[in-house]
Amino acid sequence: MVRHACALAVAGLAAAVLIAACGGSPSSPGPVVQPQPPAPQPVAPAPPNNPSVIESIAAKGRRPKEPANFADLDETIDLTAKVHDEETPVEELEFQWSAPAGTFEGSGPGVTWHAPEDAETPRPIEITLKVIEKYGYPDGPRIYQQDVSASTTVSLHNSKAELGDMSRQFLLDFSDSTIRDIGYIMRNFLPGCYGTADETAQVTENRRRYRIIESRVDAAVTNVNFGGTCPYEARRGDACTAVPVFWKSIDMDEHNEVKAVGGTDWLASFYIPDKQRWFLCDSSFQGHQAAHSTFIK
């Protein structure tokens, strides 16, 4: 009987294997129970934590007496942020600097920004700093984070080009005796600057006495030297522009005598941070002129 029972068991096992191989399924004692996923663990609320504070962002070029928040094309300036955090040391905070133009070098609260080599100017550039703090419970992982942002604006210039264009435009307007509006001719001079009133008086007198019939205003050469002086007559300015000029005029006070004069006009200028632009201040003519000429420039 034992041998017969064993034979039946072996035959049953073989049949089950055959059924499975042919796509069938052996009889099952009941449905298969799928394991349940573990219940989600409750997430602890973030611990109390005060955000970082960005107290200030300083932007300063490296030229002597250069104003803050000013940059010329292709210039490198220093950026320094003053930041504090009540819970996290500053060296453990993450600093992210960004701007729509230019490039950054360095990391942390002090970096440099290199202005683009070419861009339309004058143009404000907003430089933004994001400070990220990662924190957690004492002796636990820093799985929480928060950030704060602040920005400063740098006024981007191509000073030599801007001042050259401004200086030549003044001299071109002056050379056109049909322009009688003195305020228009003097529009780029800084009101109240030491040379503005005298130059306005000279232009006014020139219009009364002379009629310019021939002129030449050549290319300008500008030197930016904040708090410096011009080579001619030591006129004070943050920049000095030299423009070769020539005028031939009719002197209406001298029986319409034709007179000629040529030389270099020196224009002293100042950068005004509140206006974020350059202004002319003084125009001094250095040149030779015809004998007994009193041409007013």
Sequence and secondary structure as in RCSB ss.txt:
>XXXX:A:sequence
MVRHACALAVAGLAAAVLIAACGGSPSSPGPVVQPQPPAPQPVAPAPPNNPSVIESIAAKGRRPKEPANFADLDE
TIDLTAKVHDEETPVEELEFQWSAPAGTFEGSGPGVTWHAPEDAETPRPIEITLKVIEKYGYPDGPRIYQQDVSA
STTVSLHNSKAELGDMSRQFLLDFSDSTIRDIGYIMRNFLPGCYGTADETAQVTENRRRYRIIESRVDAAVTNVN
FGGTCPYEARRGDACTAVPVFWKSIDMDEHNEVKAVGGTDWLASFYIPDKQRWFLCDSSFQGHQAAHSTFIK
>XXXX:A:secstr
 HHHHHHHHHHHHHHHHHHHHTT     SS                      EEEEEEEE SSTT  BTEEETT 
EEEEEEEEE SSS GGGSEEEEE SSSEEE  TTEEEEE  SS  SSEEEEEEEEEEEEE STTS   EEEEEEE
EEEEEEE HHHHHHHHHHHHHHHHH TT   HHHHTTTB TT TTHHHHHHHHHHHHHHEEEEEEEE   EEEEE
EEEE TTTT EEEEEEEEEEEEEEEETTTTTEEEEEEEEEEEEEEEETTTTEEEEEEEEEEEEE TT     
